[in-house]
Each structure stands twice: as structure tokens, then as C-alpha cells.
Amino acid sequence: MSLRFIAKDPNTDGANCPTAWVDEEKQEIVLQGWVADEATRAECLKTGPIPDSETVVRLPMRMAAAIREACDAADGTAVR
């Protein structure tokens, strides 16, 4: 697997912060964020179960541009 780095949270010191990557081979977006607290998980569970193999993460809105870039890269619409 080869992940292509997209961006880290622009408002942090660059260490241990929300990050976005793209796995171009699998066409998947990989996100690092904060593990959601129990209140957030409970709210998410209102729409359906969360499998043991998945989790809920939180990312700051300031990561929106990085997430858009990762989406474009994953679906092949990104300009290189």
C-alpha cells in the first residue's frame, strides 16, 4: 500500500494532528482524527449500528479543503 499525503490540520504544530491521505491503488481516502466521544457516537448510532471494524472520528471544519482534495484524488478528478 502506498499512501499519498494530502495535508495535515493547518492550525496545528504538525505533530499528532488530523491528517488526510489517499490510497490511490484502492481508491480510498484515509483520515486521521480524534476518536469521537460517547455523546458523538450515541448521536451517530441513531442512524444505524457501527461495526466493530469501524469507528467514528472527528475532524475540524478547517480540514474541508484537504478532504475535498483527497476526494478528488481518490476518484481521479484531481489535476496533477
Biopython code that builds the backbone (N, CA, C, O; Angstrom):
import numpy as np
from Bio.PDB.StructureBuilder import StructureBuilder

atoms = [
    (1, "MET", "N", (0.857, -1.173, 0.000)),
    (1, "MET", "CA", (0.000, 0.000, 0.000)),
    (1, "MET", "C", (0.902, 1.233, 0.000)),
    (1, "MET", "O", (1.894, 1.305, 0.725)),
    (2, "SER", "N", (0.530, 2.183, -0.822)),
    (2, "SER", "CA", (1.265, 3.432, -0.883)),
    (2, "SER", "C", (0.277, 4.575, -0.692)),
    (2, "SER", "O", (-0.564, 4.835, -1.552)),
    (3, "LEU", "N", (0.391, 5.248, 0.439)),
    (3, "LEU", "CA", (-0.500, 6.367, 0.720)),
    (3, "LEU", "C", (0.110, 7.662, 0.204)),
    (3, "LEU", "O", (1.300, 7.924, 0.381)),
    (4, "ARG", "N", (-0.724, 8.459, -0.434)),
    (4, "ARG", "CA", (-0.278, 9.784, -0.873)),
    (4, "ARG", "C", (-0.762, 10.800, 0.161)),
    (4, "ARG", "O", (-1.962, 10.954, 0.390)),
    (5, "PHE", "N", (0.190, 11.482, 0.773)),
    (5, "PHE", "CA", (-0.116, 12.503, 1.766)),
    (5, "PHE", "C", (-0.836, 13.669, 1.092)),
    (5, "PHE", "O", (-0.410, 14.143, 0.039)),
    (6, "ILE", "N", (-1.930, 14.127, 1.706)),
    (6, "ILE", "CA", (-2.659, 15.283, 1.197)),
    (6, "ILE", "C", (-2.374, 16.497, 2.062)),
    (6, "ILE", "O", (-1.860, 17.500, 1.567)),
    (7, "ALA", "N", (-2.702, 16.424, 3.352)),
    (7, "ALA", "CA", (-2.474, 17.586, 4.224)),
    (7, "ALA", "C", (-2.676, 17.229, 5.684)),
    (7, "ALA", "O", (-3.372, 16.272, 6.022)),
    (8, "LYS", "N", (-2.048, 18.025, 6.543)),
    (8, "LYS", "CA", (-2.293, 17.990, 7.985)),
    (8, "LYS", "C", (-3.152, 19.195, 8.335)),
    (8, "LYS", "O", (-3.245, 20.151, 7.565)),
    (9, "ASP", "N", (-3.773, 19.139, 9.491)),
    (9, "ASP", "CA", (-4.554, 20.255, 10.010)),
    (9, "ASP", "C", (-3.683, 21.514, 9.976)),
    (9, "ASP", "O", (-2.627, 21.540, 10.608)),
    (10, "PRO", "N", (-4.101, 22.553, 9.254)),
    (10, "PRO", "CA", (-3.267, 23.744, 9.108)),
    (10, "PRO", "C", (-3.120, 24.572, 10.383)),
    (10, "PRO", "O", (-2.263, 25.454, 10.439)),
    (11, "ASN", "N", (-3.911, 24.318, 11.383)),
    (11, "ASN", "CA", (-3.837, 25.114, 12.617)),
    (11, "ASN", "C", (-3.141, 24.385, 13.753)),
    (11, "ASN", "O", (-3.393, 24.675, 14.922)),
    (12, "THR", "N", (-2.269, 23.440, 13.421)),
    (12, "THR", "CA", (-1.546, 22.719, 14.463)),
    (12, "THR", "C", (-0.055, 22.852, 14.235)),
    (12, "THR", "O", (0.392, 23.451, 13.257)),
    (13, "ASP", "N", (0.707, 22.281, 15.158)),
    (13, "ASP", "CA", (2.169, 22.333, 15.039)),
    (13, "ASP", "C", (2.717, 21.267, 14.088)),
    (13, "ASP", "O", (3.931, 21.157, 13.913)),
    (14, "GLY", "N", (1.834, 20.491, 13.479)),
    (14, "GLY", "CA", (2.262, 19.478, 12.517)),
    (14, "GLY", "C", (2.540, 18.115, 13.118)),
    (14, "GLY", "O", (2.885, 17.180, 12.396)),
    (15, "ALA", "N", (2.396, 17.987, 14.419)),
    (15, "ALA", "CA", (2.637, 16.706, 15.080)),
    (15, "ALA", "C", (1.331, 16.166, 15.648)),
    (15, "ALA", "O", (0.568, 16.899, 16.279)),
    (16, "ASN", "N", (1.082, 14.894, 15.423)),
    (16, "ASN", "CA", (-0.074, 14.228, 16.024)),
    (16, "ASN", "C", (-1.372, 14.983, 15.783)),
    (16, "ASN", "O", (-2.133, 15.215, 16.722)),
    (17, "CYS", "N", (-1.634, 15.368, 14.545)),
    (17, "CYS", "CA", (-2.837, 16.151, 14.269)),
    (17, "CYS", "C", (-3.640, 15.505, 13.144)),
    (17, "CYS", "O", (-3.127, 14.648, 12.425)),
    (18, "PRO", "N", (-4.897, 15.915, 12.992)),
    (18, "PRO", "CA", (-5.704, 15.363, 11.902)),
    (18, "PRO", "C", (-4.971, 15.461, 10.558)),
    (18, "PRO", "O", (-4.355, 16.477, 10.234)),
    (19, "THR", "N", (-5.058, 14.390, 9.802)),
    (19, "THR", "CA", (-4.324, 14.276, 8.544)),
    (19, "THR", "C", (-5.182, 13.556, 7.523)),
    (19, "THR", "O", (-6.012, 12.719, 7.877)),
    (20, "ALA", "N", (-4.980, 13.882, 6.251)),
    (20, "ALA", "CA", (-5.676, 13.219, 5.150)),
    (20, "ALA", "C", (-4.660, 12.631, 4.181)),
    (20, "ALA", "O", (-3.673, 13.276, 3.828)),
    (21, "TRP", "N", (-4.918, 11.393, 3.755)),
    (21, "TRP", "CA", (-4.134, 10.708, 2.735)),
    (21, "TRP", "C", (-5.087, 10.095, 1.724)),
    (21, "TRP", "O", (-6.296, 10.043, 1.949)),
    (22, "VAL", "N", (-4.541, 9.634, 0.616)),
    (22, "VAL", "CA", (-5.300, 8.865, -0.370)),
    (22, "VAL", "C", (-4.508, 7.606, -0.694)),
    (22, "VAL", "O", (-3.303, 7.657, -0.941)),
    (23, "ASP", "N", (-5.204, 6.485, -0.688)),
    (23, "ASP", "CA", (-4.635, 5.235, -1.164)),
    (23, "ASP", "C", (-5.072, 5.132, -2.622)),
    (23, "ASP", "O", (-6.197, 4.721, -2.907)),
    (24, "GLU", "N", (-4.192, 5.500, -3.539)),
    (24, "GLU", "CA", (-4.541, 5.550, -4.956)),
    (24, "GLU", "C", (-4.808, 4.170, -5.534)),
    (24, "GLU", "O", (-5.628, 4.022, -6.440)),
    (25, "GLU", "N", (-4.123, 3.166, -5.019)),
    (25, "GLU", "CA", (-4.325, 1.797, -5.512)),
    (25, "GLU", "C", (-5.732, 1.304, -5.191)),
    (25, "GLU", "O", (-6.404, 0.731, -6.049)),
    (26, "LYS", "N", (-6.175, 1.524, -3.964)),
    (26, "LYS", "CA", (-7.501, 1.067, -3.544)),
    (26, "LYS", "C", (-8.587, 2.104, -3.779)),
    (26, "LYS", "O", (-9.769, 1.821, -3.581)),
    (27, "GLN", "N", (-8.191, 3.315, -4.205)),
    (27, "GLN", "CA", (-9.146, 4.407, -4.405)),
    (27, "GLN", "C", (-9.921, 4.676, -3.122)),
    (27, "GLN", "O", (-11.151, 4.728, -3.122)),
    (28, "GLU", "N", (-9.169, 4.850, -2.011)),
    (28, "GLU", "CA", (-9.762, 5.120, -0.707)),
    (28, "GLU", "C", (-9.137, 6.347, -0.076)),
    (28, "GLU", "O", (-7.972, 6.665, -0.314)),
    (29, "ILE", "N", (-9.921, 7.019, 0.720)),
    (29, "ILE", "CA", (-9.449, 8.158, 1.494)),
    (29, "ILE", "C", (-9.145, 7.658, 2.895)),
    (29, "ILE", "O", (-9.938, 6.921, 3.481)),
    (30, "VAL", "N", (-8.006, 8.052, 3.432)),
    (30, "VAL", "CA", (-7.596, 7.658, 4.774)),
    (30, "VAL", "C", (-7.501, 8.925, 5.611)),
    (30, "VAL", "O", (-6.796, 9.869, 5.255)),
    (31, "LEU", "N", (-8.222, 8.930, 6.732)),
    (31, "LEU", "CA", (-8.263, 10.112, 7.584)),
    (31, "LEU", "C", (-7.819, 9.774, 8.997)),
    (31, "LEU", "O", (-8.201, 8.742, 9.550)),
    (32, "GLN", "N", (-7.016, 10.645, 9.569)),
    (32, "GLN", "CA", (-6.649, 10.557, 10.985)),
    (32, "GLN", "C", (-7.358, 11.697, 11.689)),
    (32, "GLN", "O", (-7.281, 12.845, 11.252)),
    (33, "GLY", "N", (-8.033, 11.393, 12.755)),
    (33, "GLY", "CA", (-8.729, 12.433, 13.510)),
    (33, "GLY", "C", (-8.856, 12.025, 14.957)),
    (33, "GLY", "O", (-8.256, 11.045, 15.398)),
    (34, "TRP", "N", (-9.632, 12.778, 15.682)),
    (34, "TRP", "CA", (-9.848, 12.481, 17.087)),
    (34, "TRP", "C", (-10.929, 11.423, 17.205)),
    (34, "TRP", "O", (-11.942, 11.490, 16.508)),
    (35, "VAL", "N", (-10.726, 10.446, 18.081)),
    (35, "VAL", "CA", (-11.764, 9.448, 18.331)),
    (35, "VAL", "C", (-12.955, 10.160, 18.943)),
    (35, "VAL", "O", (-12.815, 10.931, 19.892)),
    (36, "ALA", "N", (-14.115, 9.896, 18.396)),
    (36, "ALA", "CA", (-15.331, 10.567, 18.852)),
    (36, "ALA", "C", (-15.654, 10.190, 20.294)),
    (36, "ALA", "O", (-15.437, 9.054, 20.716)),
    (37, "ASP", "N", (-16.170, 11.152, 21.033)),
    (37, "ASP", "CA", (-16.597, 10.885, 22.409)),
    (37, "ASP", "C", (-17.908, 10.108, 22.403)),
    (37, "ASP", "O", (-18.530, 9.935, 21.355)),
    (38, "GLU", "N", (-18.320, 9.647, 23.564)),
    (38, "GLU", "CA", (-19.515, 8.809, 23.656)),
    (38, "GLU", "C", (-20.779, 9.536, 23.192)),
    (38, "GLU", "O", (-21.663, 8.916, 22.600)),
    (39, "ALA", "N", (-20.873, 10.836, 23.454)),
    (39, "ALA", "CA", (-22.053, 11.588, 23.010)),
    (39, "ALA", "C", (-22.138, 11.611, 21.484)),
    (39, "ALA", "O", (-23.221, 11.465, 20.917)),
    (40, "THR", "N", (-21.007, 11.793, 20.829)),
    (40, "THR", "CA", (-20.989, 11.791, 19.363)),
    (40, "THR", "C", (-21.338, 10.411, 18.833)),
    (40, "THR", "O", (-22.135, 10.280, 17.904)),
    (41, "ARG", "N", (-20.741, 9.380, 19.425)),
    (41, "ARG", "CA", (-21.049, 8.001, 18.992)),
    (41, "ARG", "C", (-22.536, 7.714, 19.162)),
    (41, "ARG", "O", (-23.162, 7.123, 18.282)),
    (42, "ALA", "N", (-23.100, 8.129, 20.284)),
    (42, "ALA", "CA", (-24.519, 7.886, 20.533)),
    (42, "ALA", "C", (-25.380, 8.573, 19.480)),
    (42, "ALA", "O", (-26.368, 8.006, 19.013)),
    (43, "GLU", "N", (-25.012, 9.773, 19.113)),
    (43, "GLU", "CA", (-25.759, 10.509, 18.081)),
    (43, "GLU", "C", (-25.641, 9.795, 16.731)),
    (43, "GLU", "O", (-26.622, 9.681, 15.997)),
    (44, "CYS", "N", (-24.442, 9.320, 16.410)),
    (44, "CYS", "CA", (-24.228, 8.595, 15.151)),
    (44, "CYS", "C", (-25.006, 7.278, 15.132)),
    (44, "CYS", "O", (-25.508, 6.868, 14.085)),
    (45, "LEU", "N", (-25.106, 6.625, 16.269)),
    (45, "LEU", "CA", (-25.816, 5.346, 16.342)),
    (45, "LEU", "C", (-27.307, 5.489, 16.064)),
    (45, "LEU", "O", (-27.979, 4.494, 15.792)),
    (46, "LYS", "N", (-27.828, 6.690, 16.127)),
    (46, "LYS", "CA", (-29.245, 6.905, 15.821)),
    (46, "LYS", "C", (-29.556, 6.562, 14.365)),
    (46, "LYS", "O", (-30.704, 6.265, 14.033)),
    (47, "THR", "N", (-28.552, 6.598, 13.497)),
    (47, "THR", "CA", (-28.780, 6.297, 12.082)),
    (47, "THR", "C", (-28.438, 4.854, 11.725)),
    (47, "THR", "O", (-28.655, 4.429, 10.590)),
    (48, "GLY", "N", (-27.905, 4.099, 12.685)),
    (48, "GLY", "CA", (-27.583, 2.698, 12.438)),
    (48, "GLY", "C", (-26.379, 2.262, 13.236)),
    (48, "GLY", "O", (-25.685, 3.092, 13.823)),
    (49, "PRO", "N", (-26.119, 0.953, 13.263)),
    (49, "PRO", "CA", (-25.011, 0.428, 14.057)),
    (49, "PRO", "C", (-23.645, 0.790, 13.468)),
    (49, "PRO", "O", (-23.513, 1.055, 12.273)),
    (50, "ILE", "N", (-22.651, 0.793, 14.325)),
    (50, "ILE", "CA", (-21.267, 0.993, 13.905)),
    (50, "ILE", "C", (-20.565, -0.350, 14.110)),
    (50, "ILE", "O", (-20.401, -0.777, 15.252)),
    (51, "PRO", "N", (-20.146, -1.026, 13.036)),
    (51, "PRO", "CA", (-19.497, -2.329, 13.177)),
    (51, "PRO", "C", (-18.226, -2.232, 14.016)),
    (51, "PRO", "O", (-17.602, -1.174, 14.097)),
    (52, "ASP", "N", (-17.853, -3.340, 14.634)),
    (52, "ASP", "CA", (-16.630, -3.375, 15.441)),
    (52, "ASP", "C", (-15.390, -3.028, 14.624)),
    (52, "ASP", "O", (-14.388, -2.579, 15.179)),
    (53, "SER", "N", (-15.451, -3.233, 13.309)),
    (53, "SER", "CA", (-14.307, -2.955, 12.439)),
    (53, "SER", "C", (-14.239, -1.489, 12.003)),
    (53, "SER", "O", (-13.353, -1.117, 11.234)),
    (54, "GLU", "N", (-15.165, -0.651, 12.488)),
    (54, "GLU", "CA", (-15.195, 0.766, 12.121)),
    (54, "GLU", "C", (-15.245, 1.626, 13.374)),
    (54, "GLU", "O", (-15.538, 1.142, 14.468)),
    (55, "THR", "N", (-14.956, 2.904, 13.196)),
    (55, "THR", "CA", (-15.060, 3.851, 14.298)),
    (55, "THR", "C", (-15.521, 5.195, 13.763)),
    (55, "THR", "O", (-15.585, 5.400, 12.551)),
    (56, "VAL", "N", (-15.830, 6.081, 14.639)),
    (56, "VAL", "CA", (-16.215, 7.439, 14.266)),
    (56, "VAL", "C", (-15.068, 8.353, 14.671)),
    (56, "VAL", "O", (-14.603, 8.307, 15.810)),
    (57, "VAL", "N", (-14.612, 9.186, 13.733)),
    (57, "VAL", "CA", (-13.570, 10.163, 14.048)),
    (57, "VAL", "C", (-14.110, 11.558, 13.792)),
    (57, "VAL", "O", (-15.047, 11.751, 13.018)),
    (58, "ARG", "N", (-13.501, 12.520, 14.457)),
    (58, "ARG", "CA", (-13.891, 13.918, 14.277)),
    (58, "ARG", "C", (-12.726, 14.661, 13.631)),
    (58, "ARG", "O", (-11.564, 14.464, 13.989)),
    (59, "LEU", "N", (-13.065, 15.517, 12.676)),
    (59, "LEU", "CA", (-12.071, 16.362, 12.009)),
    (59, "LEU", "C", (-12.570, 17.799, 12.060)),
    (59, "LEU", "O", (-13.775, 18.035, 11.965)),
    (60, "PRO", "N", (-11.660, 18.770, 12.210)),
    (60, "PRO", "CA", (-12.110, 20.156, 12.232)),
    (60, "PRO", "C", (-12.554, 20.613, 10.840)),
    (60, "PRO", "O", (-12.040, 20.134, 9.830)),
    (61, "MET", "N", (-13.499, 21.532, 10.798)),
    (61, "MET", "CA", (-14.000, 22.057, 9.522)),
    (61, "MET", "C", (-12.885, 22.673, 8.691)),
    (61, "MET", "O", (-12.975, 22.710, 7.464)),
    (62, "ARG", "N", (-11.840, 23.155, 9.343)),
    (62, "ARG", "CA", (-10.732, 23.755, 8.584)),
    (62, "ARG", "C", (-10.014, 22.725, 7.716)),
    (62, "ARG", "O", (-9.178, 23.094, 6.890)),
    (63, "MET", "N", (-10.329, 21.432, 7.892)),
    (63, "MET", "CA", (-9.760, 20.377, 7.053)),
    (63, "MET", "C", (-10.589, 20.155, 5.786)),
    (63, "MET", "O", (-10.251, 19.279, 4.989)),
    (64, "ALA", "N", (-11.653, 20.915, 5.579)),
    (64, "ALA", "CA", (-12.548, 20.703, 4.433)),
    (64, "ALA", "C", (-11.799, 20.724, 3.097)),
    (64, "ALA", "O", (-12.047, 19.878, 2.238)),
    (65, "ALA", "N", (-10.900, 21.670, 2.917)),
    (65, "ALA", "CA", (-10.162, 21.750, 1.646)),
    (65, "ALA", "C", (-9.311, 20.505, 1.435)),
    (65, "ALA", "O", (-9.225, 19.998, 0.316)),
    (66, "ALA", "N", (-8.680, 20.005, 2.498)),
    (66, "ALA", "CA", (-7.856, 18.803, 2.382)),
    (66, "ALA", "C", (-8.728, 17.586, 2.073)),
    (66, "ALA", "O", (-8.336, 16.721, 1.289)),
    (67, "ILE", "N", (-9.903, 17.519, 2.688)),
    (67, "ILE", "CA", (-10.809, 16.401, 2.434)),
    (67, "ILE", "C", (-11.310, 16.450, 0.994)),
    (67, "ILE", "O", (-11.407, 15.414, 0.337)),
    (68, "ARG", "N", (-11.633, 17.659, 0.493)),
    (68, "ARG", "CA", (-12.043, 17.790, -0.919)),
    (68, "ARG", "C", (-10.927, 17.340, -1.854)),
    (68, "ARG", "O", (-11.172, 16.645, -2.840)),
    (69, "GLU", "N", (-9.701, 17.743, -1.535)),
    (69, "GLU", "CA", (-8.556, 17.358, -2.364)),
    (69, "GLU", "C", (-8.381, 15.841, -2.342)),
    (69, "GLU", "O", (-8.100, 15.232, -3.374)),
    (70, "ALA", "N", (-8.545, 15.233, -1.174)),
    (70, "ALA", "CA", (-8.440, 13.779, -1.068)),
    (70, "ALA", "C", (-9.546, 13.101, -1.881)),
    (70, "ALA", "O", (-9.296, 12.100, -2.552)),
    (71, "CYS", "N", (-10.762, 13.640, -1.823)),
    (71, "CYS", "CA", (-11.873, 13.081, -2.614)),
    (71, "CYS", "C", (-11.566, 13.162, -4.101)),
    (71, "CYS", "O", (-11.776, 12.194, -4.833)),
    (72, "ASP", "N", (-11.073, 14.305, -4.551)),
    (72, "ASP", "CA", (-10.727, 14.460, -5.969)),
    (72, "ASP", "C", (-9.631, 13.502, -6.383)),
    (72, "ASP", "O", (-9.671, 12.936, -7.476)),
    (73, "ALA", "N", (-8.638, 13.317, -5.501)),
    (73, "ALA", "CA", (-7.555, 12.389, -5.815)),
    (73, "ALA", "C", (-8.052, 10.949, -5.856)),
    (73, "ALA", "O", (-7.621, 10.163, -6.700)),
    (74, "ALA", "N", (-8.958, 10.606, -4.947)),
    (74, "ALA", "CA", (-9.455, 9.232, -4.884)),
    (74, "ALA", "C", (-10.323, 8.876, -6.082)),
    (74, "ALA", "O", (-10.288, 7.739, -6.553)),
    (75, "ASP", "N", (-11.104, 9.837, -6.582)),
    (75, "ASP", "CA", (-11.972, 9.497, -7.716)),
    (75, "ASP", "C", (-11.341, 9.832, -9.060)),
    (75, "ASP", "O", (-11.976, 9.678, -10.103)),
    (76, "GLY", "N", (-10.100, 10.286, -9.037)),
    (76, "GLY", "CA", (-9.381, 10.514, -10.276)),
    (76, "GLY", "C", (-9.637, 11.840, -10.948)),
    (76, "GLY", "O", (-9.195, 12.053, -12.077)),
    (77, "THR", "N", (-10.349, 12.748, -10.276)),
    (77, "THR", "CA", (-10.629, 14.044, -10.905)),
    (77, "THR", "C", (-9.591, 15.106, -10.554)),
    (77, "THR", "O", (-9.654, 16.229, -11.054)),
    (78, "ALA", "N", (-8.649, 14.756, -9.704)),
    (78, "ALA", "CA", (-7.623, 15.724, -9.307)),
    (78, "ALA", "C", (-6.715, 16.032, -10.492)),
    (78, "ALA", "O", (-6.374, 15.143, -11.272)),
    (79, "VAL", "N", (-6.337, 17.268, -10.616)),
    (79, "VAL", "CA", (-5.400, 17.694, -11.646)),
    (79, "VAL", "C", (-4.002, 17.510, -11.083)),
    (79, "VAL", "O", (-3.703, 17.955, -9.975)),
    (80, "ARG", "N", (-3.155, 16.854, -11.851)),
    (80, "ARG", "CA", (-1.785, 16.615, -11.375)),
    (80, "ARG", "C", (-0.829, 17.524, -12.058)),
    (80, "ARG", "O", (0.371, 17.472, -11.790)),
]
sb = StructureBuilder()
sb.init_structure("model")
sb.init_model(0)
sb.init_chain("A")
sb.init_seg("    ")
for serial, (resi, resn, name, xyz) in enumerate(atoms, 1):
    if name == "N":
        sb.init_residue(resn, " ", resi, " ")
    sb.init_atom(name, np.array(xyz, "f"), 0.0, 1.0, " ", f" {name:<3s}", serial, name[0])
structure = sb.get_structure()
